[in-house]
Amino acid sequence: MKLDDDIHNYYEKLVLDQIEHLDLAKTRSSDDLADLCCLVLNRLPPRYIRYEVDMAFYLPQSKRLEMEMNVQEAMTQALAFMDKRTEKSKS
């Protein structure tokens, strides 16, 4: 059995939006960005959807803002972890 190709974690979009907002593609390699996505998404609860419109229609604005803040916090923690790991590897 195969899951529908449309099923995805809504947090993936929010994480990618945050990466774009921080312009991290200019300062991080594609491997680093992939690692970053994994670290951030593992710190967040999954929120699976089929269609983006479902979230736009059913998600209250307060919940959306809470989710965005959770992504920002997880991103900050993941970046700090990666930077610390990079510093240790240079030592």
CORDACOR-V927827 format. One record per residue. SS is DSSP state (~ for helix, > for strand, _ for the rest). NEAR is the number of other C-alpha atoms within 12 Angstrom. D_FIRST is the distance of its C-alpha to the first C-alpha in Angstrom with 2 decimals. Layout:
BEGIN
<<SS/NEAR/D_FIRST> <SS/NEAR/D_FIRST>>
END
This chain:
BEGIN
<<_/3/0.00> <_/6/3.79> <_/9/6.77> <_/11/9.60> <_/10/12.09> <_/13/14.82> <_/17/14.00> <>/18/16.59> <>/23/19.26> <~/30/22.47> <~/34/24.57> <~/31/23.50> <~/25/25.63> <~/31/28.45> <~/36/28.53> <~/27/28.71> <~/20/31.40> <~/28/33.35> <~/30/33.20> <~/16/34.56> <~/16/37.15> <_/18/38.39> <_/14/38.42> <~/22/36.90> <~/19/35.83> <~/13/39.56> <_/14/40.07> <_/20/36.85> <_/13/35.04> <~/14/31.47> <~/13/30.57> <~/23/32.44> <~/27/30.67> <~/21/27.23> <~/19/28.52> <~/33/30.07> <~/32/26.90> <~/22/25.16> <~/25/28.26> <~/34/28.64> <~/30/25.07> <~/21/25.15> <_/23/28.29> <_/28/26.80> <_/16/24.64> <_/19/21.27> <_/22/21.38> <>/19/18.09> <>/22/18.53> <_/16/17.21> <_/19/20.68> <~/21/23.85> <~/11/25.95> <~/15/24.50> <~/23/26.07> <~/14/29.22> <~/11/29.77> <~/14/28.91> <_/18/29.91> <_/13/33.63> <~/13/35.66> <~/11/36.63> <~/14/33.05> <~/20/32.37> <~/14/35.53> <~/17/34.55> <~/29/31.20> <~/25/33.15> <~/19/35.67> <~/24/33.01> <~/36/31.70> <~/27/35.30> <~/21/36.01> <~/29/32.92> <~/35/33.80> <~/23/37.37> <~/22/36.39> <~/29/33.95> <~/28/36.58> <~/17/39.22> <~/19/37.09> <~/25/36.47> <~/17/40.16> <~/14/41.30> <~/14/39.10> <~/14/40.58> <~/11/44.09> <~/10/43.63> <~/9/42.45> <~/8/45.58> <_/7/47.87>>
END
